Every structure is written in C-alpha cells, then in structure tokens.
Amino acid sequence: MKSGFIGIVGRPNVGKSTLLNQIMGEKIAITSDKPQTTRNTIRGIYTRGETADREGVQMVFIDTPGIHKGRNKLGAAMTDMAAGTLREVDLILFLIDGPLSAGPGDRYIVEMLRTVDTPKILVVNKTDTMQPENYLQIYNEYEELGLFDDIYGTSAKNGTNVPELVERIEDFLEEGPMYFPEDMITDYPERFLVSEVIREKLLLYLQEEVPHGVAVEIESFREEPKLTRISAVIYCEKKSHKGIIIGSGGKKIKGVGKAARLELEALLGTKIYLELFVKVRENWRDSDFDLSNFGYKEKD
C-alpha cells in the first residue's frame, strides 16, 4: 500500500479544519468563523483498503494552527507548531482564499515554503465565493512563483473538487506501512476531543475577544456502564470575561454545556453528565507554564 503524512497549512480562517473534516467524511477538527480556532496540530487518518483495481492507501493529514505573527506566546507557539510540520511531512497542502497581493500573511508563508524541498500543492479554497476571473487571477499569481507542483480550486465547505484533490495527493505518496489501524480516524485521546468540543461551543457562543483568552482543561473523565461523567474547567484571563462566559442567570454557560453534551453523546456513543466550571487565570497566553499545562507547548 501507499502511505504518508500530509501537512495542511495556511493563514487563520482559510478553511483548513473544514477541508480535513470534508476529506475524512466526519468531524475531526473543530471549526468556527473566528480566526485561530485550531490551536494544536490535529491528525486525521484517512485509510482506503485495497480493491480489485487499486492498491490501499493511508493518508495521515495534519491540520495545523493558522500561521501568523503572534502577539503573545500562545500565538508564537501555534505558529511554531505549524512551521515544524513543514519539515516533517511528505506533502504540503497550502490553503489560501485570496490573491497573493491581498496582504502580507500569505507572502510570509510563501517565504517559509521556499525553505523546504517537500512537494507542495496549492489549494485555492472558498471558490464558491469567487467569480471565475478572481480565481484565474489567484491561479496566475501563484503559478508564476514556480513553487507548487499542482494547483487545485476547492470549496471545502461544499466538498467541491475535494475527492479529486485526495486522488491527486495519492500520486505523491510512496509504498509504505500502515501507520495506524484501519478503523482509526484520529490518534488523539477522548479527553482532548472533549476539551475541543467544549471550546468550539464557547467560540460559537461568546463575543469576539473572549474566545482567544479561553482554555479548557478536563479535570475528570469517568466512564460508567451507561454514563460518562466529565468535569471540565474553562479558564479565562479576566474577571469580566468570567461574567460573560457564565451569562445572566448562568444562561450562557448552560447553553454551552447543553450544546457540548449533545455533540459528545453522539461522538462517544453514551450518555454524558457534563459539569463546567469557570476560573480566572490572568495572562495565561503569555505564561510558559500555563501553555505547557494546557498542551500548547512542550514542557522544558
């Protein structure tokens, strides 16, 4: 069979997690319309068994945090994770959603890509929102760079051209082992997935600035015969944010908890008893100790 690792990189909010979920056919990474939703490298494992006319393949997709010049240690750690992926994979998918001339963000990543010899496919995402002439402008700008082995236009949200992209990725992979069991779709433990689901609901429910100052820590995860009991702490940076998260009469935190519980019951296949607590931890995004504890940075 063929196998290999594929890194998905790009600016924040260009649709990397949406593309991963579309390829996998189910939700692996959380998504929202807010930038910097993904904070860790999320691995989705796509396996297709051998058929009469095709050999088997296992593609391990690594969805990375959006690459940007961070304003705090959390932002820097996220960018370091994404940049490190460029050196560790067999193929890079670089997602964009606009012309190179639109701003410095994509040019910054292009210069990073020039430093690695890894094969690269440019993915022009959100084509469902573009006019044909806009797509052609983007295509021509990037083709002139001579940096990419291929260019694909997709709509990760609608699935347009995603199967064709997956088929093209296979061309870049070589004969190799099956790294993970055939029925495994991600290598992250359930506790991590639970914390990410809770954080996604916070992103959906909260105001613009608060979500970036929020972290979720699973304090307890206890499985019983017909029920899983989960206790989680939501950390925020300011007392005023704590009040926003809880909401008037506790309505907001109850809404977050209900939405998270319903998704977790579908994800884990069991009834969930979910307790959420909110605590203030000032400036945790600039604390090496807290970033390590929350899993955003390796401990020294």
MOQUITA-V269690 format. One record per helix or strand of 3 or more residues. SS is the DSSP state (A for helix, B for strand). FROM is the first residue (numbers start at 1). TO is the last residue. If there is no record, write none. Layout:
# MOQUITA-V269690
ss->SS from->FROM to->TO
ss->SS from->FROM to->TO
This chain:
# MOQUITA-V269690
ss->B from->2 to->10
ss->A from->16 to->24
ss->B from->42 to->48
ss->B from->57 to->63
ss->A from->73 to->86
ss->B from->91 to->96
ss->A from->100 to->102
ss->A from->104 to->113
ss->B from->119 to->124
ss->A from->127 to->129
ss->A from->132 to->143
ss->B from->150 to->153
ss->A from->162 to->171
ss->A from->190 to->205
ss->A from->210 to->213
ss->B from->215 to->223
ss->B from->227 to->236
ss->A from->239 to->246
ss->A from->248 to->268
ss->B from->271 to->280
ss->A from->284 to->286
ss->A from->288 to->293
